[in-house]
Amino acid sequence: MRVDGIKTHDVAGIGFGPSNLSLAIALDELDTASDRPAVDAAFFEKQAALGWHRGMLLPGANMQISFLKDLVTFRNPASPYSFVSYLHTVGRLAAFANRTEFFPSRREFHDYLEWVEAQFTKYVTYSSEVVSVQPVRSENGFLDKLQLEVREGATGATRTVHARNVVVSTGLVPKMPEGFERGEGVWHSSEFLTRFQVADPERLRSVAVLGAGQSAAEVVRHLYDNLPDADVYAILSPVGYSIADATPLANQVFDPDAVDDYYFSSEEAKDAVWRYHKNTNYSVVDDELIRDLYERRYADEVVRRNRLRFLNLSRALTVENHGPRTRVAVQSLRTGETDQLDVDLLVCATGYLPVDPTTLLGEAAGLCLRDERGRVRVERDYRLVTDPELKARIYLQGGTEHTHGLSAALLSNMAARNGEIANSIVQGLAGPASDTDGKAAL
């Protein structure tokens, strides 16, 4: 539908990573199963192509979740867009089964994402960044559409589209320690592989990695294995890497049903879930990788070559250029003393921060209701709670951990989450009579 030359979509998605790709599939499969008019969906992605943690697609790095937790299976096990369907299509189903492994490599999972995305290119416009979202008042007086300003990356020109529903999936942004800036000698792990592949290994004789999570440990191993003449320093605050709790009972916090348990719990119970189970995903490392790094260090000790060095119970205070090298001020938490560490490269594997979804929303942000802690309120179907005047809907893919729990932004619950969002959108488009809490099964 066009109004004054402006295209109106039923759904506009901001971002086209795995989450909104999963949503596109859910909407498409709902359309296929129904005789109603198809949902008019459009997605806008600022990157030039689909990319999921490209900077950390390291050789030997595996997924930390089962291959069954793909884009679709927990919503529709019969979907032709499952990881199993991908394996069958590319001729590796038997070979994968022979591995007797639940966990594909990160590279293979990314290849799966690209295989699915190639079948949904009609929905997405790449190199297109949504720079603002504003409510639009219709003739009936209601704010029943949202206006998106979309900037084209190639030309910088902007265009305007309208949507009845907007799904925000802008992902995470790299987090650097306070006062640290990325540069020639200071990288964030999100860009590691991209930059390492074009770096001169002869220049990297001494390298350091800051952080104590999975990415930090993976980067340490990659540097150690690929720079045989370099000293590798791991700067971490604890004594050693903390092991990820991957036990079956603990992993139930990522089950689809666990979202209900969390959403309808008291704030005290929600805080307890984070306190007890944060170690399933945050600032933890797989047991196998921890042992792998320890064995490397031990093998060095046997030949009396201390090439892998753990600066534990330590923190990096400052970083500065020091001629062609990078100087890191490292403080011991044992003694409080600070030493200067000169390296050719510092990699900060210091995590990510969520993007505040309201920064895009302009006037619409003022219509989003907040709780007593100042956080946006979110319905069970991932819809922002807004002033009744705003009839258009805004859904969040991420940034809802305070309402939906540990799996809110993770791949673990992605398929089920997008089934709920897709159902909510379709029901909302059909009218109030069919509007529910967004939990109907696909």
Secondary structure, DSSP 4 states (H G I P E B T S, - for coil): -EETTEEEEEEEEE--SHHHHHHHHHHHHHHHT-SSPPP-EEEE-SSSS--SSGGG--TT-B-SS-TTSSSSTTT-TT-TTSHHHHHHHHT-HHHHHHTT-S--BHHHHHHHHHHHHTT-GGGEESSEEEEEEEEEE-TTSSEEEEEEEEEETTT--EEEEEEEEEEE---EEE---TT---BTTEEEGGGHHHHHTTS-GGG-SEEEEE-SSHHHHHHHHHHHHH-TTSEEEEE-SSSSPPBP---TTGGGGGSHHHHHHHHTS-HHHHHHHHHHHGGGTSS-B-HHHHHHHHHHHHHHHHTT---EEEE-SEEEEEEEEETTEEEEEEEETTT--EEEEEESEEEE---EEE--GGGG-GGGGGGB-B-TTSPBPB-TTSBBPB-TTB-SEEEESSS-HHHH-TTTTSGGGHHHHHHHHHHHHHHHHH-GGG---S----
